[in-house]
Amino acid sequence: MKFEWFIAKRYFRSGRKGSSFLSFIKIMAVGGVAVGAAGLLITLAIVHGFKSTIQEKILGFGNHITVSTYTGNPINRADTLLTFIQGKDGVDAAQLVIMGQGMVQATDFVDGTLIKGVDEDGDLSDLRNYISAGTYDLSRQENGRPGIVMGERLARTLSAQPGSTITVYTIRGTPAADEFPEILQFTLTGVYQTGIDMFDDTLVLVAYEHAVRLFDIPPRVANQIDVRAASLDEIRAIHAQIQSELGFPLYAENIYQTYSNLFAWINLQEQQIPFIIGVMIIVAAFNLIGAVLMMVLERTRDIGILKTMGATDRGIRSIFLYEGLFVGFLGLVIGTVISLAFYWVQTTWGIIPLPEENYYMSTAPVEPHLLDFVIVFGVTMVLCAIASFFPAYTAAKTDPLKVIQFGR
């Protein structure tokens, strides 16, 4: 075993009689690195969890690509355009959609909403994964009424639950005294909950054929065409290809443009990571400088003895550099154990609740990444080495005769 490594390990593991203050300083240094590493790893995991959870909800519920008109008018011969889009490479599915505003009523409660008419088998989203009550079924029920699906917040406002009768009102054109609304009754079959207000509070889904009747849409006409990409990585490329081949007044919009504010909010969370890394690790490094310097002062007599025995300046410097690295490594191990324990506890019991109306989820999500552990270990050990170098350099330049006399 290398001489410097052996001495550094003995110094780190053993305590000298009457040096309780040094032991306290060493424990505080280890604890500082541990708390800094644990806090950093937990912060990174929560930020990654936020990003993944929100992206999963948006990409799962929203439309990957939407084709509509600049003027807001329906798309004529939408079936021909649908066939054209379905033939594009990378397009997994596409369907005609009718969108419009209306009123929904259950018992004595009425509220405005956005009505979306989709294929009877369902839309192109992962809405089925967010059904919290009932089932996702838009077909005609045993009572003769077609099915309707709505968000949890809207259902709560209407005091409706699966099986309730929902009356839908729509008005074509400008409201007037002689303009009577179109009225259809549905059976509420499913209630979904994504945690995102813009979805849960404003959107109901019905079958395309009933939306045609509600809004008096001619055959082969639709308000928009929803497109689902076979791969999330190809959304922008497919969007650019479709957009380049559409003529006025048609235009295509991808999901990153539709919900740009939410994606910008997600990116803002990640931009804070370098600042958090810098502050927490620098604080731990300054703590380590003081700890190693105290070790040097406590070992002044030993330094003089080692030098008189032939130890070089480089050897003395290496001893205290190794000791600082031991402190950093032990702190990192403890911090990693703390962070892993937190991941397990939060995943199992959700000890950190969140207001869902603000964060789109009820508990703080955690998603640890192996790369985070590698980066935190690497950066922390480098900073610990730099922090340990200055006190170790001071120890190496110490005059052996003076320190032996000082230690008497």
N, C-alpha and C positions, 0 to 999 in steps of 0.2 A: 504494500500500500504506500502511496506517495506520502512523504513526510508532512507536507503542508495540509493535505487532506486529513491525515490522521489527527494532527493537532487541532484543526478546526472542528472536527467531529467531537473530540474530547471536550473542547471548550463549550460547544453547543449543548452537549448532553449532560455535562456535569456542572454542579454549582459549588462555588467556593464558600467555605464557612464564613458567615458574616456578610455575604454578598446578596442578601435578600432583595435589596434595591435593584441590583443588576438583573436578577431573575424576574422581578416585576416588570422592568423595562423590556426584557426579552419577550415576556408574555404579551405585553401591550403591543409590541411590534408585530408579533405573529397574529394577534387579534385584529390589528389594523388591516393587515393584508387580507386576512380571512373575510372580514366584514366587507372590505372593498371588492374583493373578487366575487363573494356571494351576491352582494347588491348588484354588481354589474351583470352577472350571469342571469339573475332573476329578471332584471330590467330588460335585457335583450330578449329573454324568452317571452315576456309579456308583450313586448312590441311586436315580435314575430307572430305571436298568437293573435293579437289584434288584427294585423294585416291579413293573415290567412283566413280568419273567421269572417271578416267583412268582405274580402274578395270572394270567398266561397259563396256567401249569401247573394252578393250582387251578380256574380257570374252565373250562379245557379238559377236565380229568379228572373233577372233581366234578360232582354233579348240581345244575343251576340251582335246581330246586325238588323237594322230596321230600314225598310225602303218605304218612303212616303212621298208626298208632294210639298213643294215650297208653299203653295197656296192653301194647303189644308183641305183641298177638294179630294173626293175619292179617286182612286186609280181606275180608269176605264180599261177594259180587257185585261184585268189583273191576272186572269188565269193564264194568259199567254206569257206575261212577264214572270209568273210563278214557274212555269215550265222552263223558261230561259235560265232563271236563277238556279233551279234544282240541278241543271246540267253542268254547273260550274265545279271545277276541281276544288276539293276541300270543303264543299257544302254538304253537311250531314243531313239536314232536313230544312224544309221551308213550308210555310202555310199562309193562307189568306187570313186576314184579321180585320174585324170591324171594331172601331173604337168610338165611343161617344159618351156624352154626359147624360145623366138621368137622376131619378129619385128612386130610393128603395124604402119600403115600408114593411114593418113587422108589428102587428097589433096596433098600438097607438103611437108608435115612434116612427119618424120619417127623417131621412138624411140624404144629402146629395152624394153622388159617387161617380166613378168612371167605370163604364161598362165595357167589357172586352169580350167580343165574340170570337171563339176559337173552334178548332175541330172538336167534335164530340168526344173523341178519345183523349183530349187534353191539349194544352199548349206545348211549346217547345222547351219550357223551363223545367227545373227540378222541383216544382211546387209540391209535388207529392211527398217530398221529403220533409216538408214543413207543415203538413196537416196535423193539427193539434186535437181536433175533434171531428168525428165522422169520417167520410171517405171522399176522395176526389172523383166525383161521378157527375157528369153533365148530361147523362142520358135521361130519357123519360122514366119517371118513377111509377110505382104500382098505383099511386093515386091519380095518375094521368098527367101530373105536372112535370115539366122538365127540371133537372137539377141545376142548382146554382152554388157557386163556391165564393166565399168572401173572407176578408181578413178578420183577425180576432178582435181588433179594436172596433171595427165597424159593427161586428156582430154584438159586441158588448153594448155599444151605443143603442142598437135597436132592440136589445134584450132578446136576441134570437139565439137559437141553438139548433143543431142538426134535427131535421124533421119539421121545423117551423115553416109556415107559409110566408113567402116573400113576394110582395107586390112591387113590380117595376114600372115606373112611369117615364116616358120619353116624349119630347115635343119636337116636331119637325119644323124647321124654319124659325121665324120670329114669333115669340109668344103673342097671342091675340085672343080677344074674347070669343071669336068663332073658331079658334084652333083647339081642337080637343086632343089630349095626349093619347098616345098609344099605351095600352095597359096589358101586361102579361103577368101571370102568377107563376111562381116557381116554388120548388121545395128546397130548402137549404140542406145540402147533402154533406158539405165539408167546410170546416173553418181552418184557415192556415195562420201561422204565426212565424214571421221571420225576424221580428224585433226591430224592423225598419219602418218607421211611421209612414213613409211615402208609399209603401206597399200595403201594410196592414190596415190602413185607415181610409184608403181611397179607391180600391180596385175590387170589382167583382167580376167573375168569369161565368159566361153562359155559352151554350153551343152556338155555332155560327148561324145556323138556320133561324134561331130565335132572335139573334141580333139583327138579322136581315129584316125581320118583320118589325122589330122595335124601331129601327131607324129608316125603314122603307128604302132599303138599298136595292138597286136593280141587280139582276143576275150577272155573274162574272165581274162584279165590282167589289172593291175592298178599300178601306181607309189606309191600310198598310200591309206590308208583307214582312213577316218575321223570319229570320234566317238563323239557323244554328250551325256553327262551324264544327267540323269533325275534331279539331284540336284548338285549344285556347291560344296556342302560340301562333295560329294562322289567322286569327280574327282580323288583325290590321291588314294583312296582305289580301285576304278575300274581300274586305271592305273596299280597299283601294281599287281592286280589279272591277268590282261591280259598279263603283262610282264612276270609273272612267268610261263605262259603256252605257251609262244612263243619260238620257237627254232631258232637257228642261220640259216640264217642271218637276221631274222625278229627282230624288237625291237619296243617298244612303248615309246612315249614321251608325257608327259602331258603339258598343257599350261603354268604352272608355271616354267617348265624347258625351254620351247621354248622362253619365254619372261622373262627370269630370270633377265635381266638387268633392265627392266622397273619396275618389282616388287621390285627389290632391291632399285631403286630410290624412289619408294613410301615409303618403310619402312624407308629410310633415312630421309624423311620428318617428319615422326612421332617420330623418335628418338630425334629430336630437341625439342619436346614439354616439357619434364621435365626441360631442361635448361631455356627455355623461362619462364615457370611457376616460377622457383626459382628466376630469376633475377627480374622480374617485381613485384612479391609479396614482396621480400625482400626490394626493394627500397621503396615500399609503407609502409612497416613496419617501416623502419628507419625514414621515414617522420612522421609517427605516434608517434614514441618515442619523437621526438622533440616537436610535437604539445602538447602532454599530459604533458610533462615537463614544457612547457610554461604555461599551465593551472594551474599546481601545483604552480608555482612561482607567478602567478597572484592571486591565492587564498590563499596565505600564512596566511593572517589575518583571513580569514574564517576558515582555518584549526585550528588555535589557539582557536577561539571562539567555534568551535564545540567540541574540546577536553575539554575545560573548562566546557562545558555543559554536559560532560559525554560520548562523542563519543569515542569508542575504536579504537585502531590502526587498527584492522580488518575492522571496519566500514569505517574509512577514506580511507583505501586501496580499499575497495569495491566501494566507490563513484567514484574515479578516474578510476578504472578499468571499471566500467559501462560506464563512459563518453568516454573512448577509444573505447569500443565496439559500442557505439552509432555512433561514427565517422566512424568506419569500416562498420557498417550495412548500414548507409545512403550512404556511398561511393559505396558499393556493389549494392544497389538499383539503384542509378544513372548510374553506369557502365552497369548494366543489361539493363536498358532502352536504353542507347546509343547503345549497341551491337544489341539489337532487331531492333532498328531503322535502323542500318546499314544493317542487314540481309534483311529487306524489301526493302530498297533503291537499294541494289546491285542486288537482285533478280528481281526487277521491271525494273531498268534502266541499270544495268551493268556498274556502274561508274568506275570500275577498269578494263581496258582492258588488254589483255595479247597477246604477239606475239604467234600466234598459232603454228608456226613452231618449237618453243622451248618448249611450255607447253601443246601442244595438245588440247588447248581450247582457245576460243577467249576472254572470260571474266573470272575473278576469281570466282570459284564456292564457295558457302557457304552452309554448312550443319550442323546446330546447333544440339547438342546432349544434352538431358536432364541431362545425367550423368555429362557432363562438368560443367553445372551450379551448380549441387550439390557439386562436388569436389571443384570448385573454391570458392563457398560460405563457405564450411567447412574449407578448408585450410586457406583462408583469415581471417576468424573469429578467428581461433586458433592463427595465427600469430599476429593478432591485440591484442588478449588477452595477449600474451607473451610480445609484445611490450609495452603494457600499464602497465604491472605489475611492471616494474622497476621504472618508475616515481611515480606510486601509492605507491610502497613500500617506496620510499623516502619521500613522503608526510606523510605516516603513522608514520615514525620515527622522525618527526619534533617536537621539544620542544615547547609547547604552549606558555610559558612565553616569549621565544625569538621571536617567530613569531608575537606576539601581539605588543611587543616593536618595532619590525622591521616595522610593518605596520602603526605605528603612523605617 
